[in-house]
Amino acid sequence: MLINIIRGSRVGPRLTNQATVSIVKRQGNSTFSTTTARCAVAAKPATPSKLDSADADMWKAYANKMKSAYFPNMDTNSEAFYVAPIGRIGIPSGPGIAAEITNKGVYDCADPMPSLTSGVFGSSVDSFSQRSQLYLGAVRLNRNPDKGALYRLQQAKAKVDKLVSSKTELEKSARAAFGEDEDKGTTTFKQWVPQNFPNLQSLYQELQAASSTVASLTAQVEGPGADQLNRYKTNVYNALDLTTSYSGLNMPVVDLPADKMGDGTLPEGAAKIFRPTYSISSTYADTVENWIGQAGSQDHVDASITYDLASAKSSKWSDVGISEWSAGANAGYGFFQARFTVNGKEVVEQISASQAGSELSVKVSATGIASFEVKPGAWAVPGMEKSYPVLESQNAATFGAAGRVTDVVMGYKVGMSISMSTKTKERVHELTSKAISSGGSVSIFGFRLPFGGAGAGSFSHKTELDQMFVDKDKFGMNIPGLDVNYPVLLGVKATKVPEIKARRV
C-alpha cells in the first residue's frame, strides 16, 4: 500500500543545544512497542533515540542517494555527508522575511559540528565557533617559555575557561527569561541584562578583564606570533558576544524556537541576540524565489529521491564518509512514532523499519532541491588545526573528530510517499487517528506532523482523518498543506576535522 504525505510546513530555524555542548570526545517481528509517560502531548516533538538496524539501514540508503545526487564527486576521505530529518531546521528567505530569521537559520545549519560516527544530522560533537574559542585558548607557540610566566599564563587561562563555562550556562537562563519578559518592549538584551541578570553582567566584566590578562601573558610567553594569535582570540571572543554587534564577526538573530517563527516576520517583542556570522551562497535567494514561482505549476516536475531497505544492502556508510564500524546512525528517528493521550496520560507508540517489513520504501519529493555553500565570517581562523597543531592544557582536553559544515542541501515544499505492507498501513492509520483525536502528533523518520494542542505553536494543524486517508482500502494519505514560505534542510556536507588532543601541563 502507498501512503502519500504532501506537506508544506512552516518550519523555520530550530533552537538547539548543539551549539553550546562541551568539546569532549563522544562517540522482524510483528509486534509494536508502547511506552507511557505523564506530560503534554503536543508540546513534545518526536525525539531521537537508539535505532534498530533496519531504521539505521534506511537512513544509510537515504544518505547515499542524497550524496550521489548532489555531491557525486565528494571525497569521502576528507569529507562526509549527513541527511537531516525533514522539517527540523529551515533557512527562510524572500520578500518580507526578516534578516534576523534568515540569519538564525543559516547559523543553526552551519555552526554545529556533526559527529563522524553518525550520518544523521543532529548528533553534534560541539559548535565550530565555541570549539574555535577553546582551541585557540590551548595553543602553544613557544615550547621553551619562561616557567614563571608560563605558570601565570596557565592560571589565567584556567580562570578564563571557568568563566566562559559559567557565562555559557547563565546566558541560557538569561536568554529564556529575556524572551519571556513581556514588558521589555524595545529593550535590547545588552540593556536588559544589567538590571535583570546582574550576575551575568558581572561575569561579562570579569571575563573581559581575565581575557586581557591572558592576552598580555600570551605575548610575554609565546613570543613571535603571539600578536596574531591574540587577534584571532579576540575575533572569536567578539563573535560569541550575545549582546554587542561586531561588524563581520557576528550577526543579529531572533531568539525564537521554530514553532514561533510564523510567516517569517518578526513577532512583536521578539528577543534579538547576536551569533557568529555565517553566510549562504548568493544564489540562494534567487533560487528560493524561483521555487516559490514554480510551486503548484502543473508543468513543473518535482525533484525526488527514492530509497528502501533493498538499496540499503548495496550501500555503505563509508560511501558517505561516515565510520563504518559505528553503525552510522546509532541514534536518530525511527520509521514511525505517534504521540497521543489516553486518560490524561501521554502514550508514545513506535513502529520500527524492521517491524514494518521488507516492503518499506520512501520517496522524498520537493518543488526544488539544491545545494548551497555556507561560510563562517571573518572570526574563523583559516586552517586553524594546521596553523596551530601544538596544544597544551591543564586538563588534557580532547577536541573530538567532527565535521565542519561547508554546504547545505535545501528543499522547498517537501513531501513524502511511503510504500508499506497492508498490515503496517492499518496500524499507521489507527495510531494516526488517535493522534489526531487527542491533538497529538506523528513522525515519520523525524518528519513531524502535529495536529494541534498546547505548545504546537504555528505548527498546529487540525485535520480530519478522512482527509488524510481518502480511501482506507487504497493508497493515499494526504496531509493538507501547512503553507511554506521557505526551504527546509535535507542534508549537509562537511569537511572532516580529526581528533586533536592537548598535552597536559
ChimeraX attribute file (.defattr): number of C-alpha atoms within 10 A of each C-alpha:
attribute: neighborCount
match mode: 1-to-1
recipient: residues
	/A:1	18
	/A:2	18
	/A:3	21
	/A:4	19
	/A:5	23
	/A:6	21
	/A:7	21
	/A:8	22
	/A:9	26
	/A:10	27
	/A:11	31
	/A:12	31
	/A:13	30
	/A:14	22
	/A:15	17
	/A:16	13
	/A:17	13
	/A:18	18
	/A:19	21
	/A:20	20
	/A:21	15
	/A:22	15
	/A:23	18
	/A:24	14
	/A:25	17
	/A:26	14
	/A:27	14
	/A:28	11
	/A:29	9
	/A:30	11
	/A:31	10
	/A:32	12
	/A:33	10
	/A:34	12
	/A:35	10
	/A:36	14
	/A:37	12
	/A:38	10
	/A:39	13
	/A:40	18
	/A:41	28
	/A:42	27
	/A:43	15
	/A:44	15
	/A:45	22
	/A:46	24
	/A:47	12
	/A:48	16
	/A:49	12
	/A:50	13
	/A:51	19
	/A:52	18
	/A:53	16
	/A:54	21
	/A:55	27
	/A:56	28
	/A:57	26
	/A:58	27
	/A:59	31
	/A:60	32
	/A:61	24
	/A:62	28
	/A:63	27
	/A:64	27
	/A:65	21
	/A:66	23
	/A:67	23
	/A:68	14
	/A:69	13
	/A:70	15
	/A:71	17
	/A:72	11
	/A:73	9
	/A:74	17
	/A:75	13
	/A:76	15
	/A:77	13
	/A:78	13
	/A:79	20
	/A:80	29
	/A:81	32
	/A:82	32
	/A:83	25
	/A:84	24
	/A:85	23
	/A:86	25
	/A:87	25
	/A:88	21
	/A:89	25
	/A:90	28
	/A:91	26
	/A:92	31
	/A:93	23
	/A:94	18
	/A:95	11
	/A:96	11
	/A:97	16
	/A:98	17
	/A:99	19
	/A:100	20
	/A:101	27
	/A:102	24
	/A:103	25
	/A:104	30
	/A:105	26
	/A:106	24
	/A:107	25
	/A:108	21
	/A:109	25
	/A:110	27
	/A:111	26
	/A:112	29
	/A:113	29
	/A:114	29
	/A:115	29
	/A:116	29
	/A:117	22
	/A:118	29
	/A:119	35
	/A:120	29
	/A:121	22
	/A:122	23
	/A:123	23
	/A:124	23
	/A:125	27
	/A:126	26
	/A:127	23
	/A:128	23
	/A:129	24
	/A:130	22
	/A:131	23
	/A:132	20
	/A:133	21
	/A:134	19
	/A:135	24
	/A:136	19
	/A:137	21
	/A:138	21
	/A:139	20
	/A:140	21
	/A:141	20
	/A:142	15
	/A:143	9
	/A:144	9
	/A:145	15
	/A:146	12
	/A:147	10
	/A:148	9
	/A:149	15
	/A:150	17
	/A:151	15
	/A:152	16
	/A:153	20
	/A:154	19
	/A:155	14
	/A:156	19
	/A:157	23
	/A:158	18
	/A:159	16
	/A:160	23
	/A:161	18
	/A:162	11
	/A:163	18
	/A:164	19
	/A:165	12
	/A:166	13
	/A:167	18
	/A:168	15
	/A:169	12
	/A:170	15
	/A:171	15
	/A:172	13
	/A:173	12
	/A:174	18
	/A:175	19
	/A:176	13
	/A:177	14
	/A:178	24
	/A:179	17
	/A:180	13
	/A:181	14
	/A:182	11
	/A:183	9
	/A:184	16
	/A:185	11
	/A:186	13
	/A:187	14
	/A:188	15
	/A:189	20
	/A:190	15
	/A:191	12
	/A:192	18
	/A:193	20
	/A:194	13
	/A:195	10
	/A:196	13
	/A:197	16
	/A:198	12
	/A:199	13
	/A:200	20
	/A:201	17
	/A:202	14
	/A:203	16
	/A:204	16
	/A:205	11
	/A:206	14
	/A:207	19
	/A:208	15
	/A:209	13
	/A:210	19
	/A:211	22
	/A:212	15
	/A:213	16
	/A:214	23
	/A:215	22
	/A:216	15
	/A:217	21
	/A:218	28
	/A:219	16
	/A:220	16
	/A:221	24
	/A:222	21
	/A:223	13
	/A:224	12
	/A:225	12
	/A:226	20
	/A:227	15
	/A:228	11
	/A:229	22
	/A:230	20
	/A:231	13
	/A:232	20
	/A:233	23
	/A:234	17
	/A:235	22
	/A:236	26
	/A:237	20
	/A:238	21
	/A:239	28
	/A:240	22
	/A:241	18
	/A:242	20
	/A:243	18
	/A:244	18
	/A:245	17
	/A:246	17
	/A:247	12
	/A:248	15
	/A:249	23
	/A:250	26
	/A:251	24
	/A:252	22
	/A:253	25
	/A:254	24
	/A:255	24
	/A:256	22
	/A:257	14
	/A:258	23
	/A:259	19
	/A:260	22
	/A:261	24
	/A:262	17
	/A:263	19
	/A:264	24
	/A:265	14
	/A:266	20
	/A:267	13
	/A:268	9
	/A:269	16
	/A:270	21
	/A:271	24
	/A:272	24
	/A:273	22
	/A:274	25
	/A:275	27
	/A:276	31
	/A:277	28
	/A:278	25
	/A:279	16
	/A:280	21
	/A:281	13
	/A:282	11
	/A:283	10
	/A:284	18
	/A:285	16
	/A:286	12
	/A:287	16
	/A:288	23
	/A:289	15
	/A:290	13
	/A:291	22
	/A:292	19
	/A:293	11
	/A:294	16
	/A:295	17
	/A:296	12
	/A:297	10
	/A:298	7
	/A:299	8
	/A:300	12
	/A:301	13
	/A:302	19
	/A:303	15
	/A:304	18
	/A:305	15
	/A:306	17
	/A:307	22
	/A:308	22
	/A:309	24
	/A:310	15
	/A:311	17
	/A:312	21
	/A:313	12
	/A:314	9
	/A:315	17
	/A:316	19
	/A:317	26
	/A:318	18
	/A:319	20
	/A:320	28
	/A:321	26
	/A:322	27
	/A:323	18
	/A:324	15
	/A:325	9
	/A:326	14
	/A:327	19
	/A:328	26
	/A:329	26
	/A:330	20
	/A:331	20
	/A:332	26
	/A:333	24
	/A:334	27
	/A:335	25
	/A:336	22
	/A:337	26
	/A:338	29
	/A:339	29
	/A:340	26
	/A:341	22
	/A:342	10
	/A:343	6
	/A:344	13
	/A:345	14
	/A:346	20
	/A:347	21
	/A:348	22
	/A:349	17
	/A:350	21
	/A:351	22
	/A:352	24
	/A:353	27
	/A:354	20
	/A:355	20
	/A:356	26
	/A:357	18
	/A:358	15
	/A:359	17
	/A:360	22
	/A:361	19
	/A:362	22
	/A:363	17
	/A:364	21
	/A:365	22
	/A:366	23
	/A:367	23
	/A:368	23
	/A:369	24
	/A:370	16
	/A:371	19
	/A:372	16
	/A:373	18
	/A:374	22
	/A:375	18
	/A:376	23
	/A:377	19
	/A:378	18
	/A:379	24
	/A:380	22
	/A:381	17
	/A:382	9
	/A:383	8
	/A:384	13
	/A:385	17
	/A:386	8
	/A:387	10
	/A:388	15
	/A:389	14
	/A:390	17
	/A:391	22
	/A:392	19
	/A:393	20
	/A:394	14
	/A:395	11
	/A:396	14
	/A:397	20
	/A:398	18
	/A:399	22
	/A:400	22
	/A:401	21
	/A:402	27
	/A:403	27
	/A:404	22
	/A:405	26
	/A:406	19
	/A:407	22
	/A:408	25
	/A:409	23
	/A:410	25
	/A:411	28
	/A:412	27
	/A:413	27
	/A:414	27
	/A:415	24
	/A:416	22
	/A:417	19
	/A:418	23
	/A:419	18
	/A:420	20
	/A:421	14
	/A:422	16
	/A:423	13
	/A:424	19
	/A:425	20
	/A:426	15
	/A:427	14
	/A:428	20
	/A:429	18
	/A:430	13
	/A:431	21
	/A:432	24
	/A:433	21
	/A:434	21
	/A:435	26
	/A:436	24
	/A:437	17
	/A:438	19
	/A:439	23
	/A:440	32
	/A:441	32
	/A:442	29
	/A:443	23
	/A:444	21
	/A:445	23
	/A:446	22
	/A:447	22
	/A:448	21
	/A:449	26
	/A:450	28
	/A:451	22
	/A:452	24
	/A:453	20
	/A:454	13
	/A:455	16
	/A:456	21
	/A:457	18
	/A:458	17
	/A:459	23
	/A:460	21
	/A:461	20
	/A:462	15
	/A:463	17
	/A:464	13
	/A:465	19
	/A:466	12
	/A:467	13
	/A:468	21
	/A:469	20
	/A:470	13
	/A:471	11
	/A:472	14
	/A:473	11
	/A:474	12
	/A:475	19
	/A:476	19
	/A:477	22
	/A:478	21
	/A:479	21
	/A:480	17
	/A:481	15
	/A:482	18
	/A:483	13
	/A:484	20
	/A:485	26
	/A:486	28
	/A:487	30
	/A:488	30
	/A:489	28
	/A:490	27
	/A:491	25
	/A:492	30
	/A:493	27
	/A:494	22
	/A:495	20
	/A:496	22
	/A:497	18
	/A:498	14
	/A:499	11
	/A:500	17
	/A:501	17
	/A:502	20
	/A:503	16
	/A:504	11
	/A:505	11
